[in-house]
Amino acid sequence: MADRTSQPSRKSKKRSKNKKTKHLNPVTFTTSNIRKDNNLINKYHALVKIQESVKKARGLTKQEREYKLKDLNSKIDKLGGINAYQKASKLGEKHSGGFNSAKWVVSKLKEHNIRGCGGKLKLLDVGALSCNYTKYKAWIDCTAIDLNPQNSSIIKADFLTLSCRIQYDVVVLSLVINFEGDCRRRGDMLRLCSKIVLKKGILFIVLPLPCVENSRFLNKELFISMTVSLGFTVVSEHCSSKLYFVMLKNNGESIMKEFPRKTLKSGNSYNNFAIIF
Ligand SMILES: C[S@@+](CC[C@H](N)C(=O)[O-])C[C@H]1O[C@@H](n2cnc3c(N)ncnc32)[C@H](O)[C@@H]1O
């Protein structure tokens, strides 16, 4: 493949002669756009969080609960619903210098020399906004799913209802566990991974850093011990300024343990992100 950075196309040579282009971002790229996208994403997450707590709140009559949920739904609709959220996430991805978990996944697969045995690697991309693995189709056979696909190549499916009769060499959950508002369903997602990832297969997880660094109920050690109890071992992990990345291998040896919600840190400055099973 040609190295685009070292060999500028004729068009871009022309452009650099005619105009001194300061940056290559589209004209629509402004900090106020980014701020709007981030606001929308944060508001969406906050409303979903309130929805979950209203669903579980004790002391509400059926009518009160219904009224509150209806009100929250209309606020989410006013924001533009999940479509607007996904568009903002996609744009945010572009604006923030192109965070694309597939790049990390592919580089790790190459680094650890993980290839399909006698064929392509079967990869499940859960919560896919785009078809990020198409350019690796020579060696990766990707199934991309989402609750609300933005593209006809992405299958509409809820990960939590997938049958574990179909297993994958690689499963990717990038910014999906935190999208789920219910801490028990987040635990269900992790537990399902141990069944859907083949033995010796790989699971990639990306979480916002505050989920494991600033939660009163979760930290990296606890998160890792959850995955270890499900039969995984850590192959590699790192943090960026905003995200936590972990690559895990399924050894197929789970010790069924329970992880109820426990306060690890107290104080007002922590968030309530939790995963339980
Ligand atoms: C923040 S976006 C992350 C997109 C992309 N994976 C990334 O890393 O940028 C979260 C996506 O996960 C999807 N999602 C959440 N729960 C899901 C589930 N149970 N099954 C399938 N998709 C799910 C949402 O619809 C949303 O598009």
The ligand as a MOL file (V3000), in Angstrom:
LIG
                    3D

  0  0  0     0  0            999 V3000
M  V30 BEGIN CTAB
M  V30 COUNTS 27 29 0 0 0
M  V30 BEGIN ATOM
M  V30 1 C -20.1550 5.0250 22.6540 0
M  V30 2 S -20.7060 4.0380 21.3270 0 CHG=1
M  V30 3 C -19.1550 3.2190 21.0240 0
M  V30 4 C -18.9100 2.9700 19.5860 0
M  V30 5 C -17.5790 2.3250 19.2130 0
M  V30 6 N -17.5300 0.9480 19.6510 0
M  V30 7 C -16.3950 3.1120 19.7040 0
M  V30 8 O -15.5300 2.5450 20.3550 0
M  V30 9 O -16.3130 4.3060 19.3970 0 CHG=-1
M  V30 10 C -21.6120 2.7410 22.1350 0
M  V30 11 C -22.4100 1.9090 21.1620 0
M  V30 12 O -22.7090 0.6440 21.7880 0
M  V30 13 C -23.9860 0.2480 21.3780 0
M  V30 14 N -24.4990 -0.7260 22.3440 0
M  V30 15 C -24.7220 -0.5170 23.6590 0
M  V30 16 N -25.2090 -1.6280 24.2430 0
M  V30 17 C -25.2760 -2.5700 23.2770 0
M  V30 18 C -25.7270 -3.9200 23.2460 0
M  V30 19 N -26.2140 -4.5120 24.3250 0
M  V30 20 N -25.6780 -4.5910 22.0630 0
M  V30 21 C -25.2180 -3.9820 20.9430 0
M  V30 22 N -24.7860 -2.6970 20.9130 0
M  V30 23 C -24.8240 -1.9950 22.0510 0
M  V30 24 C -24.7710 1.5600 21.3240 0
M  V30 25 O -25.9150 1.4630 20.4940 0
M  V30 26 C -23.7250 2.5400 20.7810 0
M  V30 27 O -23.7890 2.6780 19.3910 0
M  V30 END ATOM
M  V30 BEGIN BOND
M  V30 1 1 1 2
M  V30 2 1 2 3
M  V30 3 1 2 10
M  V30 4 1 3 4
M  V30 5 1 4 5
M  V30 6 1 5 6
M  V30 7 1 5 7
M  V30 8 2 7 8
M  V30 9 1 7 9
M  V30 10 1 10 11
M  V30 11 1 11 12
M  V30 12 1 11 26
M  V30 13 1 12 13
M  V30 14 1 13 14
M  V30 15 1 13 24
M  V30 16 1 14 15
M  V30 17 1 14 23
M  V30 18 2 15 16
M  V30 19 1 16 17
M  V30 20 1 17 18
M  V30 21 2 17 23
M  V30 22 1 18 19
M  V30 23 2 18 20
M  V30 24 1 20 21
M  V30 25 2 21 22
M  V30 26 1 22 23
M  V30 27 1 24 25
M  V30 28 1 24 26
M  V30 29 1 26 27
M  V30 END BOND
M  V30 END CTAB
M  END
